């Protein structure tokens, strides 16, 4: 019978030590991981809409009526400090639909008349971002999802703006103007059920859009028609412009 090797306890001790060190390293790595960005945050959130009567606004487009219509997602209650702001703008799509699961959006009558055919409903294009907006609101953001149905979505283009992307950009700026006014002077629409005075931090402003909406928010930030070459200008960040709102 051979004597037990004295090296075995040492090897076992090394293995146990290595396992403990690996365990600590994995735990430290897990502790350093960022939270899941798709998961809801620690804050309650809710949403409501503002919608003003359709009107011809030359600041947006001068040959047809448009609307200021959006859904606002926000923490509930609003935090004491001003919150960062995110603007969403949807893409080109029908503005009236019929049926359900799925709804068929095969009419754009609302774009020109503000009504839909019998048996149709207005397409809530701005609600397509709800799944993102609700999550962002739970992390402390105020999210404004704009409905551009009236006059713009699926609408006829004009000379110099065939896709109405510049008009989309001006619509975004008009919403930002109103939000800025409510933030500085009060007067938030009662339909929102909150007071936005002093609650919006325009030094932290994000503009996001899909398809034509993406071109629209680009036009809001830098309204240069594609037919023109960009003009050289000093480097600025979005937050630098936002400070003037």
N, C-alpha and C positions, 0 to 999 in steps of 0.2 A: 504494500500500500504506500503510495507516494505521499509525502507531506503536502499539505495544502499550500498553494502558492501565496506568498505574502503580498503579491502585486494585485490580487483580485480586489481586496478592499479599496486599494488606491484607485483602481480603474473604475469601480462602482461610484466612489466618491466624486471622481472627475465627471462621470456621466451625469450624476445627480446635479452637480454644480452647473454643468453646461445647460441642462434642462431648465434649471431655475433661471439662469441668465437669459435664455431664449424666451421663457415665459414673461419675464420682466420687459424684455425688448418689445415683444408683441403687444403687451398691455400699453406700453408707452406709445407705440405706434398708433394703437386704437384711440388713445386719449388725444393724440395730435390730429386726428382726422377731422376734416370739416364736416358740419352737419349736412345731412341729405338735403340738397336744394329743392327737391320735389316734395318734401314732407312739410306739413303744416307747422308753423312756428308756435310760440308760447302764448300769442295774443288771440283773443276773440276777434272776429271780423264780421262785418256786415256790409251791405251795399244799398244804394238807392239811386234814383235818376233825377236829372234836370232836363227839361225840354222846353224850349221857347218857341213861340209861334213862327212859322215859316215867313221869311221876308227876303226881299232882294237886298243884298248887302254888297255894294261895290268893292268893299275890302276883301270879299271872298270871290265873287264872280257877279258881273253886273247885268247879265241878261236873263236871269232866272232866280227863283226863290230857293233858298237853302235854309237849313235849321241848325240851331245849336242844341244838340241832343247827345247826352252821354250818361253812362252809368259810372258811379264813383264807388270804389271799394276802399274800405279804410278800417283801421283797428277800432274796436269797440270796447271801451270808450277811446276817444282820440287821446294820444299821449300829451303830456304837458308841453313837451318840446315840439318844435316844428318838424314835420315828417318829410322824408324824401318823396319826390313825385315821379310817377311813371305814366306816360301817355301811350295808349295803344290806338292804332288805326287799322281797320280791316281792309281787305282787298276788294277788287271789283266782283260783283255778284248780282243776282237778281234781287229785287227789293219787295217782291210779293210772292207768296207761296201758298200751296194747297196740300192737303193731306197731312199725314204724320207718320213718323217712323218708317221711312224718312219723309220729311216735308219736301215737296218739289217746288223749287224757287224758279219758276219759268216765266215770270212777268216782271217788268220794270216800270209798271204804271205809276207806282208811288213816287218814282224819281221825278216825274214831270207834273203830277197832279196832286200828290199827297194823299191819294186814296188807292185802294186795291180793287180788282174785279170782284164780283159776287162770289162767295165761297173761298176767297183768298184772305190771308192775313199778312200784315206787314212783316217782312223778314227782319228778325232782330240781329242784324249782322254784327253789332257791337258786343253781343253776348258770347261770341265764339271764344273770347279770351277769358271767360270766367274761371276756368280751371287753373289758369296761371295767376290771375288777378287775386283770387281768394287766398292763395298761398302767400303771395307777396304782402297782402294786407295783414296776414297773420304774423309777418315778420316786421311790421311797422311801417310799410309803405302806404301812401295814398295813390291809388291807381285810377286813372280816368280813361275809360274806354269809349271812344267817340263813335257815334253812328253818323255816317256820311251819306245816308240813303237819298235824302231829298236834294235834287238838283245835280248831284255829282256821281254817285254810284251807278254804273251802267248808263250814264248820261252822255249826250252828244258832246264831242270836243269842240274847241274853238280854235281860231287861228293862233298859232304860237303855243297852244296847250291842248294838243289833240287828245291826250290821255287824261286831261284834267288833273294832272299831277301837281301843277302849280296851284290850282284851285284847292286841292286837298291840303297842300302846305299852308295856304292862307287860312283855311278852315281850322287847322291845328293852332295856328297863331291866334286866331280869334278866341278859341277856347282858352288858351293860355292867358290872353288878355283878361278875360272874365275871371278866371281863377286868381290871377294876380290882384284884380280889384277886390275880390272877396277876401283875399288874404290880407290886403293892406287896409281896407276901409270897411269891411263887414258887408252885410247885405247878401249873405249866402241864401240861395233859394230855399224856401221852407220845405220843399219836397225832399231835400236831402236829410232833413232832421238833425243837422249838426251846424255848428258855427265854425267856418273855416278861417276866421280872422286870426292871423298869427300862427296858423297851424301848418303852413306849407313852406318847405325849405327849397327854394328855387336854385340854390347853389348845388343841389343834388337832384338833377333833372335827367330823366331818361326818356328817349323817344323811340318807340318800337312800332313796326308795322309789317304787314304781310303783303307781298306782291305790290299792287298799286299803292297800298297803304305804306309799304316801305319806301316807295318813291315819294309819297306824300310827306312823310316825316323828314326825308332827306331835303325836300324842297322847303320845308319849314325851317330847317337849320341853315340851308344855303340855297336860296331860291334863284338858281342860275339856269335858264333854259338850256336844253341840250344842244341847241343850235349855236350857242355861244361858247367860246373858250373860257375856262375859269380864269378869273383875274387874280393875280398874285396879291396876297394880303398877309398881314402879320399873323403869326400862329396864335390861335386862341383855342381854349378848351370850351366844351359845351357849358361848363359851369361858369366860365367868364361871361358868356352872354346871358346866362340865366340870372346873374346877379343884378341885371338891369330890369328884370321883370318886377 
